[in-house]
Amino acid sequence: MLPGGKNMKDLMKQAQKMQADMMKQQEELENQIFSASAGGGMVKVEMNGRHEVTSIKIEPQAVDPDDVEMLEDLILAALQEVGNKVSEASNDAMGKLTGGMKIPGLF
């Protein structure tokens, strides 16, 4: 018997359940769509939970041939924001499953 009255079989079952729950949570996260915008909505970006960009929308007035750098900055800002949202959602989801413990190799 291990501390707390648990035996190895119980611990293995608990670990398998946690692994199944994490896989389910990861799959749900990967299929979720996140969005962000920059420049007051001039540039909008959507990304799935696998950090794959699924959509970029650019308002016509954001396209100024004399100021391409502004458009590049808006796209970059929207991409960074949506990437941060995906990472934050992933960390939150895994934190709930692990009780906030950082388990090496999981994320």
C-alpha positions as CSV (number, residue, x, y, z in Angstrom):
1,M,0.0,0.0,0.0
2,L,1.1,3.5,-0.8
3,P,0.4,6.5,1.4
4,G,-3.3,7.5,1.5
5,G,-4.4,3.8,1.1
6,K,-3.8,3.7,-2.6
7,N,-2.3,0.8,-4.3
8,M,-0.3,0.8,-7.6
9,K,-3.4,-0.3,-9.6
10,D,-5.4,2.6,-8.3
11,L,-2.6,5.0,-9.2
12,M,-2.4,3.6,-12.7
13,K,-6.1,3.9,-13.3
14,Q,-5.9,7.5,-12.1
15,A,-3.0,8.3,-14.4
16,Q,-4.8,6.7,-17.3
17,K,-7.9,8.8,-16.7
18,M,-5.8,11.9,-16.4
19,Q,-4.1,11.1,-19.7
20,A,-7.4,10.4,-21.4
21,D,-8.8,13.7,-20.1
22,M,-5.8,15.6,-21.3
23,M,-6.0,14.1,-24.8
24,K,-9.7,15.0,-24.9
25,Q,-9.0,18.6,-23.7
26,Q,-6.2,19.0,-26.2
27,E,-8.4,17.8,-29.1
28,E,-11.2,20.2,-28.1
29,L,-8.6,23.0,-27.9
30,E,-7.1,22.2,-31.3
31,N,-10.6,22.5,-32.9
32,Q,-11.4,25.8,-31.2
33,I,-11.1,29.0,-33.2
34,F,-9.6,32.1,-31.6
35,S,-9.6,35.6,-33.1
36,A,-7.9,38.9,-32.6
37,S,-7.8,42.2,-34.3
38,A,-5.5,45.3,-34.6
39,G,-5.9,48.8,-35.7
40,G,-9.5,49.1,-34.4
41,G,-10.6,46.1,-36.4
42,M,-8.7,47.0,-39.6
43,V,-6.9,43.6,-39.5
44,K,-8.6,40.5,-38.1
45,V,-6.9,37.1,-37.7
46,E,-8.3,33.7,-36.8
47,M,-6.3,30.8,-35.5
48,N,-7.1,27.3,-34.4
49,G,-5.7,25.7,-31.2
50,R,-2.9,24.2,-33.2
51,H,-1.5,27.7,-33.8
52,E,-2.6,27.5,-37.5
53,V,-3.8,30.7,-39.1
54,T,-7.3,30.0,-40.6
55,S,-8.3,33.4,-41.7
56,I,-7.0,37.0,-42.2
57,K,-9.3,39.8,-43.0
58,I,-8.0,43.2,-44.0
59,E,-10.2,46.3,-44.4
60,P,-9.6,48.1,-47.7
61,Q,-8.7,51.4,-46.0
62,A,-5.8,49.6,-44.2
63,V,-4.1,49.1,-47.6
64,D,-2.1,52.2,-48.2
65,P,0.6,51.7,-50.9
66,D,2.6,54.6,-49.4
67,D,2.6,53.0,-45.9
68,V,3.0,49.2,-46.3
69,E,4.9,49.1,-43.0
70,M,1.7,50.1,-41.1
71,L,-0.2,47.2,-42.6
72,E,2.6,44.8,-41.8
73,D,2.6,46.0,-38.2
74,L,-1.1,45.6,-37.9
75,I,-0.9,42.0,-39.2
76,L,2.0,41.2,-36.9
77,A,0.1,42.7,-33.9
78,A,-3.0,40.7,-34.6
79,L,-1.0,37.5,-35.1
80,Q,0.8,37.9,-31.9
81,E,-2.4,38.6,-30.0
82,V,-4.2,35.6,-31.3
83,G,-1.2,33.4,-30.7
84,N,-1.1,34.6,-27.1
85,K,-4.8,33.8,-26.7
86,V,-4.2,30.2,-28.0
87,S,-1.3,29.7,-25.6
88,E,-3.2,31.1,-22.7
89,A,-6.2,28.9,-23.4
90,S,-3.9,25.8,-23.6
91,N,-2.1,26.7,-20.4
92,D,-5.5,27.3,-18.6
93,A,-6.9,24.0,-19.9
94,M,-3.9,21.9,-18.9
95,G,-3.6,23.7,-15.5
96,K,-7.2,22.7,-14.7
97,L,-6.4,19.1,-15.4
98,T,-3.2,19.0,-13.5
99,G,-4.2,21.1,-10.6
100,G,-1.7,23.8,-11.6
101,M,1.3,21.4,-11.4
102,K,3.8,21.8,-14.2
103,I,4.4,18.3,-15.5
104,P,7.6,18.1,-17.7
105,G,6.9,17.0,-21.3
106,L,3.2,17.8,-21.3
107,F,3.2,21.4,-22.3
